[in-house]
Amino acid sequence: MSALFNFNSFLTVVLLVICTCSYIKMQFPAILNDRTGFRGFFWKAARIGERLSPWVSVGCLAMGISTIFF
């Protein structure tokens, strides 16, 4: 089943994109400087990861526990 049709998989993919973009922006900030176009989507994901990091980490923790036990 595609990740778009399964809510748990979709949420996992979204959280992984946010965490990956935040990490890339911290390590290589020049890559995500463009705020428009296709790379603008990743810039926005990195911004979400920076500003909402406690909530994103709680979401990652919840998804990890859900994946392991359920």
All heavy atoms as a GROMACS GRO file, in nm:
protein
  555
    1MET      N    1   0.085  -0.117   0.000
    1MET     CA    2   0.000   0.000   0.000
    1MET      C    3   0.090   0.124   0.000
    1MET      O    4   0.192   0.129   0.067
    1MET     CB    5  -0.091  -0.002   0.123
    1MET     CG    6  -0.188   0.113   0.125
    1MET     SD    7  -0.296   0.118   0.267
    1MET     CE    8  -0.392  -0.027   0.245
    2SER      N    9   0.048   0.223  -0.072
    2SER     CA   10   0.125   0.346  -0.082
    2SER      C   11   0.119   0.424   0.049
    2SER      O   12   0.023   0.415   0.125
    2SER     CB   13   0.069   0.432  -0.195
    2SER     OG   14   0.135   0.554  -0.200
    3ALA      N   15   0.221   0.503   0.075
    3ALA     CA   16   0.225   0.583   0.198
    3ALA      C   17   0.118   0.692   0.197
    3ALA      O   18   0.083   0.745   0.300
    3ALA     CB   19   0.362   0.645   0.216
    4LEU      N   20   0.067   0.726   0.080
    4LEU     CA   21  -0.035   0.830   0.073
    4LEU      C   22  -0.171   0.782   0.122
    4LEU      O   23  -0.254   0.861   0.163
    4LEU     CB   24  -0.048   0.882  -0.071
    4LEU     CG   25   0.075   0.952  -0.126
    4LEU    CD1   26   0.052   0.988  -0.271
    4LEU    CD2   27   0.106   1.076  -0.046
    5PHE      N   28  -0.195   0.652   0.115
    5PHE     CA   29  -0.325   0.599   0.152
    5PHE      C   30  -0.330   0.542   0.293
    5PHE      O   31  -0.437   0.510   0.343
    5PHE     CB   32  -0.368   0.492   0.052
    5PHE     CG   33  -0.379   0.545  -0.087
    5PHE    CD1   34  -0.297   0.498  -0.187
    5PHE    CD2   35  -0.470   0.645  -0.118
    5PHE    CE1   36  -0.307   0.548  -0.315
    5PHE    CE2   37  -0.481   0.695  -0.245
    5PHE     CZ   38  -0.398   0.646  -0.344
    6ASN      N   39  -0.216   0.526   0.356
    6ASN     CA   40  -0.209   0.476   0.492
    6ASN      C   41  -0.164   0.591   0.581
    6ASN      O   42  -0.055   0.645   0.564
    6ASN     CB   43  -0.109   0.360   0.499
    6ASN     CG   44  -0.108   0.294   0.633
    6ASN    OD1   45  -0.169   0.341   0.728
    6ASN    ND2   46  -0.036   0.183   0.641
    7PHE      N   47  -0.247   0.630   0.677
    7PHE     CA   48  -0.219   0.749   0.757
    7PHE      C   49  -0.091   0.734   0.838
    7PHE      O   50  -0.012   0.829   0.846
    7PHE     CB   51  -0.336   0.780   0.849
    7PHE     CG   52  -0.315   0.904   0.930
    7PHE    CD1   53  -0.318   1.028   0.871
    7PHE    CD2   54  -0.289   0.897   1.066
    7PHE    CE1   55  -0.297   1.144   0.944
    7PHE    CE2   56  -0.268   1.011   1.141
    7PHE     CZ   57  -0.272   1.134   1.079
    8ASN      N   58  -0.067   0.618   0.896
    8ASN     CA   59   0.055   0.600   0.976
    8ASN      C   60   0.180   0.613   0.889
    8ASN      O   61   0.278   0.675   0.929
    8ASN     CB   62   0.053   0.465   1.046
    8ASN     CG   63  -0.046   0.461   1.159
    8ASN    OD1   64  -0.082   0.565   1.214
    8ASN    ND2   65  -0.093   0.342   1.193
    9SER      N   66   0.176   0.556   0.770
    9SER     CA   67   0.292   0.566   0.681
    9SER      C   68   0.310   0.710   0.632
    9SER      O   69   0.422   0.758   0.621
    9SER     CB   70   0.274   0.474   0.561
    9SER     OG   71   0.268   0.341   0.603
   10PHE      N   72   0.201   0.778   0.602
   10PHE     CA   73   0.208   0.917   0.559
   10PHE      C   74   0.268   1.004   0.669
   10PHE      O   75   0.354   1.088   0.642
   10PHE     CB   76   0.069   0.967   0.520
   10PHE     CG   77   0.066   1.110   0.478
   10PHE    CD1   78   0.120   1.148   0.357
   10PHE    CD2   79   0.010   1.206   0.560
   10PHE    CE1   80   0.118   1.281   0.317
   10PHE    CE2   81   0.008   1.339   0.522
   10PHE     CZ   82   0.062   1.376   0.399
   11LEU      N   83   0.224   0.983   0.792
   11LEU     CA   84   0.278   1.060   0.904
   11LEU      C   85   0.426   1.032   0.925
   11LEU      O   86   0.504   1.123   0.953
   11LEU     CB   87   0.199   1.030   1.031
   11LEU     CG   88   0.224   1.118   1.151
   11LEU    CD1   89   0.191   1.263   1.117
   11LEU    CD2   90   0.139   1.072   1.267
   12THR      N   91   0.466   0.909   0.907
   12THR     CA   92   0.608   0.873   0.920
   12THR      C   93   0.691   0.943   0.812
   12THR      O   94   0.798   0.997   0.841
   12THR     CB   95   0.625   0.721   0.909
   12THR    OG1   96   0.547   0.658   1.010
   12THR    CG2   97   0.769   0.680   0.925
   13VAL      N   98   0.642   0.943   0.690
   13VAL     CA   99   0.714   1.008   0.580
   13VAL      C  100   0.725   1.158   0.605
   13VAL      O  101   0.832   1.218   0.586
   13VAL     CB  102   0.645   0.978   0.446
   13VAL    CG1  103   0.701   1.066   0.335
   13VAL    CG2  104   0.660   0.832   0.410
   14VAL      N  105   0.619   1.221   0.650
   14VAL     CA  106   0.621   1.365   0.678
   14VAL      C  107   0.721   1.397   0.789
   14VAL      O  108   0.800   1.491   0.778
   14VAL     CB  109   0.480   1.415   0.712
   14VAL    CG1  110   0.484   1.556   0.768
   14VAL    CG2  111   0.390   1.411   0.591
   15LEU      N  112   0.720   1.320   0.896
   15LEU     CA  113   0.814   1.343   1.005
   15LEU      C  114   0.958   1.322   0.961
   15LEU      O  115   1.047   1.397   1.000
   15LEU     CB  116   0.781   1.252   1.124
   15LEU     CG  117   0.659   1.292   1.206
   15LEU    CD1  118   0.626   1.184   1.307
   15LEU    CD2  119   0.683   1.425   1.275
   16LEU      N  120   0.982   1.220   0.878
   16LEU     CA  121   1.118   1.197   0.830
   16LEU      C  122   1.164   1.310   0.738
   16LEU      O  123   1.282   1.350   0.744
   16LEU     CB  124   1.126   1.062   0.757
   16LEU     CG  125   1.125   0.940   0.846
   16LEU    CD1  126   1.117   0.814   0.762
   16LEU    CD2  127   1.248   0.937   0.934
   17VAL      N  128   1.076   1.362   0.655
   17VAL     CA  129   1.113   1.475   0.569
   17VAL      C  130   1.147   1.598   0.653
   17VAL      O  131   1.246   1.666   0.628
   17VAL     CB  132   0.999   1.506   0.468
   17VAL    CG1  133   1.020   1.641   0.401
   17VAL    CG2  134   0.990   1.398   0.364
   18ILE      N  135   1.066   1.625   0.754
   18ILE     CA  136   1.091   1.741   0.841
   18ILE      C  137   1.224   1.726   0.913
   18ILE      O  138   1.305   1.819   0.916
   18ILE     CB  139   0.975   1.760   0.940
   18ILE    CG1  140   0.851   1.809   0.866
   18ILE    CG2  141   1.014   1.859   1.050
   18ILE    CD1  142   0.727   1.812   0.953
   19CYS      N  143   1.248   1.610   0.970
   19CYS     CA  144   1.374   1.589   1.044
   19CYS      C  145   1.495   1.592   0.951
   19CYS      O  146   1.598   1.650   0.985
   19CYS     CB  147   1.368   1.456   1.118
   19CYS     SG  148   1.248   1.454   1.251
   20THR      N  149   1.483   1.533   0.833
   20THR     CA  150   1.594   1.532   0.738
   20THR      C  151   1.626   1.672   0.688
   20THR      O  152   1.743   1.712   0.681
   20THR     CB  153   1.562   1.440   0.619
   20THR    OG1  154   1.534   1.309   0.670
   20THR    CG2  155   1.677   1.433   0.522
   21CYS      N  156   1.523   1.749   0.655
   21CYS     CA  157   1.546   1.886   0.607
   21CYS      C  158   1.606   1.974   0.716
   21CYS      O  159   1.692   2.058   0.687
   21CYS     CB  160   1.415   1.945   0.557
   21CYS     SG  161   1.358   1.870   0.404
   22SER      N  162   1.563   1.955   0.839
   22SER     CA  163   1.621   2.033   0.949
   22SER      C  164   1.768   2.000   0.967
   22SER      O  165   1.851   2.089   0.988
   22SER     CB  166   1.545   2.007   1.078
   22SER     OG  167   1.414   2.047   1.068
   23TYR      N  168   1.801   1.873   0.958
   23TYR     CA  169   1.940   1.830   0.972
   23TYR      C  170   2.026   1.885   0.858
   23TYR      O  171   2.136   1.936   0.881
   23TYR     CB  172   1.949   1.678   0.976
   23TYR     CG  173   2.090   1.628   0.985
   23TYR    CD1  174   2.158   1.632   1.105
   23TYR    CD2  175   2.155   1.576   0.873
   23TYR    CE1  176   2.288   1.586   1.114
   23TYR    CE2  177   2.284   1.531   0.881
   23TYR     CZ  178   2.351   1.536   1.002
   23TYR     OH  179   2.479   1.491   1.010
   24ILE      N  180   1.975   1.877   0.736
   24ILE     CA  181   2.051   1.926   0.621
   24ILE      C  182   2.071   2.077   0.631
   24ILE      O  183   2.179   2.128   0.600
   24ILE     CB  184   1.980   1.887   0.490
   24ILE    CG1  185   1.994   1.737   0.466
   24ILE    CG2  186   2.036   1.964   0.371
   24ILE    CD1  187   1.915   1.686   0.350
   25LYS      N  188   1.969   2.148   0.675
   25LYS     CA  189   1.982   2.294   0.687
   25LYS      C  190   2.085   2.332   0.794
   25LYS      O  191   2.156   2.431   0.780
   25LYS     CB  192   1.848   2.357   0.720
   25LYS     CG  193   1.854   2.507   0.721
   25LYS     CD  194   1.718   2.568   0.725
   25LYS     CE  195   1.730   2.714   0.753
   25LYS     NZ  196   1.712   2.802   0.651
   26MET      N  197   2.095   2.253   0.901
   26MET     CA  198   2.194   2.283   1.003
   26MET      C  199   2.336   2.250   0.956
   26MET      O  200   2.431   2.321   0.989
   26MET     CB  201   2.163   2.207   1.132
   26MET     CG  202   2.038   2.256   1.200
   26MET     SD  203   2.006   2.171   1.353
   26MET     CE  204   2.130   2.246   1.454
   27GLN      N  205   2.352   2.144   0.877
   27GLN     CA  206   2.485   2.103   0.832
   27GLN      C  207   2.532   2.181   0.709
   27GLN      O  208   2.648   2.218   0.701
   27GLN     CB  209   2.486   1.953   0.801
   27GLN     CG  210   2.461   1.866   0.920
   27GLN     CD  211   2.569   1.880   1.026
   27GLN    OE1  212   2.687   1.889   0.996
   27GLN    NE2  213   2.527   1.881   1.152
   28PHE      N  214   2.440   2.202   0.615
   28PHE     CA  215   2.472   2.269   0.488
   28PHE      C  216   2.367   2.376   0.460
   28PHE      O  217   2.275   2.354   0.380
   28PHE     CB  218   2.474   2.168   0.373
   28PHE     CG  219   2.558   2.047   0.400
   28PHE    CD1  220   2.499   1.925   0.430
   28PHE    CD2  221   2.697   2.054   0.397
   28PHE    CE1  222   2.575   1.813   0.454
   28PHE    CE2  223   2.773   1.943   0.421
   28PHE     CZ  224   2.714   1.821   0.450
   29PRO      N  225   2.376   2.492   0.523
   29PRO     CA  226   2.270   2.593   0.509
   29PRO      C  227   2.254   2.649   0.368
   29PRO      O  228   2.147   2.697   0.333
   29PRO     CB  229   2.309   2.701   0.609
   29PRO     CG  230   2.449   2.676   0.644
   29PRO     CD  231   2.479   2.533   0.614
   30ALA      N  232   2.358   2.644   0.287
   30ALA     CA  233   2.349   2.702   0.153
   30ALA      C  234   2.257   2.621   0.061
   30ALA      O  235   2.205   2.675  -0.036
   30ALA     CB  236   2.488   2.711   0.091
   31ILE      N  237   2.237   2.495   0.092
   31ILE     CA  238   2.153   2.410   0.006
   31ILE      C  239   2.008   2.455   0.011
   31ILE      O  240   1.938   2.454  -0.091
   31ILE     CB  241   2.168   2.262   0.047
   31ILE    CG1  242   2.308   2.213   0.015
   31ILE    CG2  243   2.065   2.176  -0.026
   31ILE    CD1  244   2.335   2.073   0.062
   32LEU      N  245   1.960   2.493   0.127
   32LEU     CA  246   1.818   2.526   0.143
   32LEU      C  247   1.795   2.676   0.157
   32LEU      O  248   1.705   2.718   0.229
   32LEU     CB  249   1.761   2.452   0.263
   32LEU     CG  250   1.754   2.301   0.250
   32LEU    CD1  251   1.704   2.239   0.379
   32LEU    CD2  252   1.667   2.260   0.136
   33ASN      N  253   1.871   2.758   0.086
   33ASN     CA  254   1.848   2.902   0.091
   33ASN      C  255   1.733   2.947   0.003
   33ASN      O  256   1.672   3.050   0.028
   33ASN     CB  257   1.975   2.978   0.050
   33ASN     CG  258   2.071   2.990   0.165
   33ASN    OD1  259   2.035   2.970   0.280
   33ASN    ND2  260   2.195   3.022   0.133
   34ASP      N  261   1.704   2.873  -0.103
   34ASP     CA  262   1.598   2.910  -0.196
   34ASP      C  263   1.461   2.887  -0.134
   34ASP      O  264   1.430   2.776  -0.090
   34ASP     CB  265   1.612   2.828  -0.324
   34ASP     CG  266   1.526   2.882  -0.436
   34ASP    OD1  267   1.480   2.997  -0.424
   34ASP    OD2  268   1.507   2.809  -0.535
   35ARG      N  269   1.380   2.992  -0.128
   35ARG     CA  270   1.249   2.982  -0.062
   35ARG      C  271   1.134   2.962  -0.159
   35ARG      O  272   1.020   2.956  -0.117
   35ARG     CB  273   1.224   3.108   0.020
   35ARG     CG  274   1.322   3.125   0.132
   35ARG     CD  275   1.292   3.248   0.210
   35ARG     NE  276   1.393   3.266   0.313
   35ARG     CZ  277   1.396   3.367   0.395
   35ARG    NH1  278   1.304   3.460   0.387
   35ARG    NH2  279   1.490   3.377   0.485
   36THR      N  280   1.162   2.952  -0.286
   36THR     CA  281   1.056   2.934  -0.385
   36THR      C  282   1.084   2.808  -0.466
   36THR      O  283   1.195   2.755  -0.467
   36THR     CB  284   1.049   3.054  -0.481
   36THR    OG1  285   1.174   3.067  -0.546
   36THR    CG2  286   1.017   3.182  -0.406
   37GLY      N  287   0.981   2.762  -0.533
   37GLY     CA  288   0.996   2.645  -0.619
   37GLY      C  289   0.999   2.515  -0.541
   37GLY      O  290   0.949   2.503  -0.429
   38PHE      N  291   1.061   2.416  -0.603
   38PHE     CA  292   1.064   2.282  -0.545
   38PHE      C  293   1.147   2.279  -0.417
   38PHE      O  294   1.107   2.215  -0.319
   38PHE     CB  295   1.122   2.184  -0.648
   38PHE     CG  296   1.121   2.041  -0.602
   38PHE    CD1  297   1.003   1.973  -0.585
   38PHE    CD2  298   1.240   1.977  -0.576
   38PHE    CE1  299   1.002   1.842  -0.543
   38PHE    CE2  300   1.240   1.845  -0.533
   38PHE     CZ  301   1.121   1.778  -0.517
   39ARG      N  302   1.261   2.347  -0.416
   39ARG     CA  303   1.343   2.349  -0.294
   39ARG      C  304   1.280   2.431  -0.184
   39ARG      O  305   1.315   2.417  -0.068
   39ARG     CB  306   1.483   2.399  -0.325
   39ARG     CG  307   1.561   2.298  -0.406
   39ARG     CD  308   1.707   2.327  -0.412
   39ARG     NE  309   1.739   2.467  -0.431
   39ARG     CZ  310   1.861   2.511  -0.449
   39ARG    NH1  311   1.961   2.428  -0.453
   39ARG    NH2  312   1.884   2.640  -0.466
   40GLY      N  313   1.185   2.517  -0.218
   40GLY     CA  314   1.112   2.594  -0.119
   40GLY      C  315   1.030   2.506  -0.027
   40GLY      O  316   1.013   2.537   0.091
   41PHE      N  317   0.980   2.396  -0.080
   41PHE     CA  318   0.907   2.300   0.003
   41PHE      C  319   0.997   2.243   0.113
   41PHE      O  320   0.955   2.232   0.228
   41PHE     CB  321   0.853   2.186  -0.084
   41PHE     CG  322   0.793   2.073  -0.006
   41PHE    CD1  323   0.668   2.086   0.052
   41PHE    CD2  324   0.863   1.955   0.011
   41PHE    CE1  325   0.613   1.983   0.124
   41PHE    CE2  326   0.809   1.852   0.084
   41PHE     CZ  327   0.683   1.866   0.141
   42PHE      N  328   1.119   2.212   0.077
   42PHE     CA  329   1.213   2.157   0.175
   42PHE      C  330   1.259   2.265   0.273
   42PHE      O  331   1.285   2.236   0.389
   42PHE     CB  332   1.331   2.091   0.105
   42PHE     CG  333   1.290   1.974   0.022
   42PHE    CD1  334   1.304   1.976  -0.116
   42PHE    CD2  335   1.235   1.862   0.080
   42PHE    CE1  336   1.264   1.868  -0.193
   42PHE    CE2  337   1.195   1.753   0.005
   42PHE     CZ  338   1.211   1.757  -0.132
   43TRP      N  339   1.270   2.391   0.226
   43TRP     CA  340   1.302   2.501   0.316
   43TRP      C  341   1.192   2.518   0.420
   43TRP      O  342   1.219   2.539   0.538
   43TRP     CB  343   1.319   2.630   0.236
   43TRP     CG  344   1.348   2.748   0.322
   43TRP    CD1  345   1.470   2.787   0.371
   43TRP    CD2  346   1.253   2.842   0.374
   43TRP    NE1  347   1.455   2.898   0.448
   43TRP    CE2  348   1.324   2.935   0.453
   43TRP    CE3  349   1.115   2.856   0.362
   43TRP    CZ2  350   1.261   3.040   0.518
   43TRP    CZ3  351   1.053   2.960   0.426
   43TRP    CH2  352   1.126   3.051   0.504
   44LYS      N  353   1.066   2.505   0.378
   44LYS     CA  354   0.954   2.517   0.471
   44LYS      C  355   0.952   2.402   0.570
   44LYS      O  356   0.920   2.420   0.688
   44LYS     CB  357   0.822   2.523   0.394
   44LYS     CG  358   0.805   2.652   0.319
   44LYS     CD  359   0.680   2.651   0.234
   44LYS     CE  360   0.676   2.776   0.149
   44LYS     NZ  361   0.563   2.777   0.057
   45ALA      N  362   0.985   2.282   0.523
   45ALA     CA  363   0.992   2.167   0.614
   45ALA      C  364   1.103   2.187   0.717
   45ALA      O  365   1.086   2.154   0.835
   45ALA     CB  366   1.015   2.039   0.535
   46ALA      N  367   1.215   2.243   0.675
   46ALA     CA  368   1.325   2.271   0.769
   46ALA      C  369   1.283   2.377   0.869
   46ALA      O  370   1.317   2.370   0.988
   46ALA     CB  371   1.450   2.315   0.693
   47ARG      N  372   1.209   2.477   0.824
   47ARG     CA  373   1.162   2.583   0.914
   47ARG      C  374   1.065   2.525   1.017
   47ARG      O  375   1.070   2.562   1.135
   47ARG     CB  376   1.094   2.693   0.832
   47ARG     CG  377   1.042   2.806   0.912
   47ARG     CD  378   1.151   2.880   0.982
   47ARG     NE  379   1.236   2.946   0.886
   47ARG     CZ  380   1.342   3.017   0.918
   47ARG    NH1  381   1.375   3.033   1.042
   47ARG    NH2  382   1.418   3.071   0.826
   48ILE      N  383   0.978   2.435   0.976
   48ILE     CA  384   0.887   2.369   1.070
   48ILE      C  385   0.968   2.291   1.174
   48ILE      O  386   0.939   2.294   1.293
   48ILE     CB  387   0.789   2.277   0.996
   48ILE    CG1  388   0.690   2.359   0.915
   48ILE    CG2  389   0.715   2.185   1.092
   48ILE    CD1  390   0.605   2.278   0.820
   49GLY      N  391   1.070   2.220   1.128
   49GLY     CA  392   1.153   2.143   1.220
   49GLY      C  393   1.229   2.230   1.318
   49GLY      O  394   1.252   2.191   1.433
   50GLU      N  395   1.269   2.350   1.274
   50GLU     CA  396   1.341   2.440   1.364
   50GLU      C  397   1.249   2.501   1.468
   50GLU      O  398   1.283   2.508   1.586
   50GLU     CB  399   1.405   2.553   1.284
   50GLU     CG  400   1.520   2.511   1.198
   50GLU     CD  401   1.566   2.622   1.106
   50GLU    OE1  402   1.503   2.729   1.104
   50GLU    OE2  403   1.666   2.601   1.035
   51ARG      N  404   1.134   2.546   1.425
   51ARG     CA  405   1.046   2.619   1.517
   51ARG      C  406   0.961   2.529   1.604
   51ARG      O  407   0.926   2.566   1.716
   51ARG     CB  408   0.955   2.712   1.437
   51ARG     CG  409   1.033   2.823   1.372
   51ARG     CD  410   0.944   2.927   1.318
   51ARG     NE  411   1.022   3.036   1.262
   51ARG     CZ  412   0.972   3.136   1.197
   51ARG    NH1  413   0.842   3.142   1.178
   51ARG    NH2  414   1.049   3.231   1.150
   52LEU      N  415   0.926   2.413   1.555
   52LEU     CA  416   0.840   2.323   1.632
   52LEU      C  417   0.916   2.197   1.674
   52LEU      O  418   0.857   2.089   1.682
   52LEU     CB  419   0.718   2.284   1.547
   52LEU     CG  420   0.626   2.398   1.506
   52LEU    CD1  421   0.517   2.345   1.413
   52LEU    CD2  422   0.563   2.462   1.627
   53SER      N  423   1.044   2.211   1.703
   53SER     CA  424   1.126   2.094   1.732
   53SER      C  425   1.077   2.010   1.850
   53SER      O  426   1.085   1.887   1.843
   53SER     CB  427   1.272   2.133   1.750
   53SER     OG  428   1.288   2.222   1.857
   54PRO      N  429   1.026   2.068   1.959
   54PRO     CA  430   0.976   1.980   2.066
   54PRO      C  431   0.857   1.895   2.020
   54PRO      O  432   0.849   1.777   2.051
   54PRO     CB  433   0.933   2.075   2.177
   54PRO     CG  434   1.004   2.202   2.150
   54PRO     CD  435   1.025   2.208   2.002
   55TRP      N  436   0.768   1.955   1.941
   55TRP     CA  437   0.652   1.880   1.893
   55TRP      C  438   0.690   1.777   1.788
   55TRP      O  439   0.633   1.668   1.784
   55TRP     CB  440   0.547   1.977   1.839
   55TRP     CG  441   0.488   2.060   1.946
   55TRP    CD1  442   0.516   2.191   1.971
   55TRP    CD2  443   0.395   2.019   2.046
   55TRP    NE1  444   0.445   2.234   2.080
   55TRP    CE2  445   0.370   2.130   2.128
   55TRP    CE3  446   0.331   1.900   2.074
   55TRP    CZ2  447   0.283   2.124   2.235
   55TRP    CZ3  448   0.244   1.895   2.181
   55TRP    CH2  449   0.221   2.005   2.261
   56VAL      N  450   0.785   1.810   1.704
   56VAL     CA  451   0.832   1.715   1.603
   56VAL      C  452   0.901   1.598   1.671
   56VAL      O  453   0.880   1.482   1.633
   56VAL     CB  454   0.926   1.785   1.502
   56VAL    CG1  455   0.992   1.685   1.410
   56VAL    CG2  456   0.849   1.887   1.421
   57SER      N  457   0.980   1.624   1.774
   57SER     CA  458   1.048   1.515   1.843
   57SER      C  459   0.949   1.426   1.918
   57SER      O  460   0.965   1.304   1.921
   57SER     CB  461   1.154   1.568   1.939
   57SER     OG  462   1.094   1.647   2.039
   58VAL      N  463   0.844   1.485   1.974
   58VAL     CA  464   0.740   1.403   2.038
   58VAL      C  465   0.669   1.318   1.933
   58VAL      O  466   0.639   1.201   1.956
   58VAL     CB  467   0.640   1.493   2.115
   58VAL    CG1  468   0.516   1.417   2.154
   58VAL    CG2  469   0.706   1.553   2.237
   59GLY      N  470   0.645   1.376   1.816
   59GLY     CA  471   0.582   1.300   1.708
   59GLY      C  472   0.670   1.185   1.661
   59GLY      O  473   0.622   1.075   1.635
   60CYS      N  474   0.801   1.210   1.650
   60CYS     CA  475   0.894   1.103   1.611
   60CYS      C  476   0.899   0.993   1.717
   60CYS      O  477   0.903   0.874   1.684
   60CYS     CB  478   1.033   1.159   1.588
   60CYS     SG  479   1.049   1.259   1.440
   61LEU      N  480   0.899   1.033   1.841
   61LEU     CA  481   0.899   0.935   1.950
   61LEU      C  482   0.771   0.851   1.947
   61LEU      O  483   0.776   0.728   1.960
   61LEU     CB  484   0.914   1.006   2.085
   61LEU     CG  485   0.923   0.917   2.206
   61LEU    CD1  486   1.049   0.833   2.203
   61LEU    CD2  487   0.919   1.001   2.333
   62ALA      N  488   0.657   0.916   1.929
   62ALA     CA  489   0.529   0.844   1.924
   62ALA      C  490   0.524   0.750   1.804
   62ALA      O  491   0.476   0.636   1.816
   62ALA     CB  492   0.413   0.943   1.918
   63MET      N  493   0.574   0.794   1.689
   63MET     CA  494   0.574   0.707   1.573
   63MET      C  495   0.671   0.591   1.590
   63MET      O  496   0.643   0.480   1.545
   63MET     CB  497   0.609   0.786   1.447
   63MET     CG  498   0.498   0.875   1.398
   63MET     SD  499   0.340   0.793   1.375
   63MET     CE  500   0.379   0.677   1.248
   64GLY      N  501   0.785   0.613   1.655
   64GLY     CA  502   0.878   0.505   1.682
   64GLY      C  503   0.817   0.400   1.774
   64GLY      O  504   0.829   0.279   1.748
   65ILE      N  505   0.752   0.445   1.880
   65ILE     CA  506   0.687   0.350   1.971
   65ILE      C  507   0.573   0.276   1.902
   65ILE      O  508   0.557   0.155   1.917
   65ILE     CB  509   0.636   0.426   2.096
   65ILE    CG1  510   0.755   0.472   2.180
   65ILE    CG2  511   0.542   0.339   2.179
   65ILE    CD1  512   0.720   0.564   2.294
   66SER      N  513   0.497   0.349   1.820
   66SER     CA  514   0.388   0.287   1.746
   66SER      C  515   0.440   0.183   1.648
   66SER      O  516   0.381   0.076   1.633
   66SER     CB  517   0.308   0.394   1.672
   66SER     OG  518   0.215   0.338   1.586
   67THR      N  519   0.551   0.213   1.582
   67THR     CA  520   0.608   0.120   1.486
   67THR      C  521   0.663  -0.004   1.553
   67THR      O  522   0.646  -0.116   1.504
   67THR     CB  523   0.719   0.189   1.404
   67THR    OG1  524   0.663   0.304   1.339
   67THR    CG2  525   0.778   0.097   1.301
   68ILE      N  526   0.727   0.013   1.666
   68ILE     CA  527   0.788  -0.102   1.735
   68ILE      C  528   0.682  -0.193   1.798
   68ILE      O  529   0.690  -0.315   1.786
   68ILE     CB  530   0.887  -0.052   1.843
   68ILE    CG1  531   1.008   0.011   1.776
   68ILE    CG2  532   0.929  -0.166   1.934
   68ILE    CD1  533   1.104   0.078   1.872
   69PHE      N  534   0.583  -0.136   1.864
   69PHE     CA  535   0.491  -0.217   1.943
   69PHE      C  536   0.359  -0.250   1.874
   69PHE      O  537   0.288  -0.340   1.917
   69PHE     CB  538   0.462  -0.149   2.076
   69PHE     CG  539   0.583  -0.143   2.166
   69PHE    CD1  540   0.641  -0.020   2.197
   69PHE    CD2  541   0.640  -0.258   2.215
   69PHE    CE1  542   0.751  -0.014   2.278
   69PHE    CE2  543   0.752  -0.254   2.297
   69PHE     CZ  544   0.808  -0.131   2.327
   70PHE      N  545   0.323  -0.177   1.770
   70PHE     CA  546   0.192  -0.204   1.709
   70PHE      C  547   0.205  -0.234   1.565
   70PHE      O  548   0.236  -0.225   1.476
   70PHE     CB  549   0.097  -0.086   1.729
   70PHE     CG  550   0.073  -0.054   1.872
   70PHE    CD1  551   0.124   0.063   1.927
   70PHE    CD2  552   0.002  -0.138   1.954
   70PHE    CE1  553   0.101   0.095   2.059
   70PHE    CE2  554  -0.021  -0.108   2.084
   70PHE     CZ  555   0.029   0.009   2.138
   0.00000   0.00000   0.00000
